Amino acid sequence: MFKSALSVTALLIGCSIALAQERGSAQDQQACSRDVSRHCRKVMDKGDDVVRQCLLQHRSKLTDACQKVLKDHGQ
């Protein structure tokens, strides 16, 4: 029983970490929130990947902080 609970806990932690890496940390999201509102408002409800693509299309107009987030995530 203990092993089973431990396995489930490890699985949940792994999934949480993977999701956080995909979406970015709260700090990453904060750094780009103004840019998303300014340049990508129309696609905000289309999902993270669409918003990321929008930010990349407007890269030259983004704040330095958001550009750093994109660079740190390999974009």
N, C-alpha and C positions, 0 to 999 in steps of 0.2 A: 504494500500500500504506500509506504513512504517513498519507494523508488518511483512508483507511478506518479505521485504528486510532484516529486522532484523533476521528473521528465517533462511533465506538463508545464511546470514553472519555467524550465529552461527553454522550452519551445516558445512560450509566450514572450519571454525576454528577447529571444532571437528575432521573433517577428516584429516586436516593438523597435528594436535597433534597426532592422532593415527598413521599416517604414520611416523612421526618423531620418535615415540617411537619404532615402528617396525624396522626401519632402523638404529636407533641410531642417536645421535646428530652429528653435524659436528665435534665436538671434539672427539667423539667416533670413527668416521670414520677415522679421522686423526691419532688417536692412533694405529689403526690397519692397516692402508693403506700399510705400509712397509711390514708387515707380510703377508697381502693378496698378494702383489706383489711377495714376496719371496716364499711362500708356496702354494698359491692357484691360481696362474696365469692362469692355464688351465681351471678353472671353473668360472672365473670372469664374464663371460657373461651368466652364467646359472641362475642368480638370487641371491637375498640376502640369502635365506634359504640354498642354496647349498654352498655359500661362508662361511656362519656361520658353517655349518657342517664340512667343510674343516678345518676351524680354530680350531674347537674342536678336530679333528683328529690329529692336529699338536700342540696341546696345550703346550706340554712340550718344544717346540722350540720357542714359541712366546715371544715377549718382555713383560716385566712386565706391561707396560701400556695397552697392548692389553689383557693380561690375566685379568687385573682389569676390563676392559670394559665387558668382558664375564661374570665375576663374578657378576658385578653390574647389569647385565641383567638376572641373574638367571641361568647362564650356568656353 
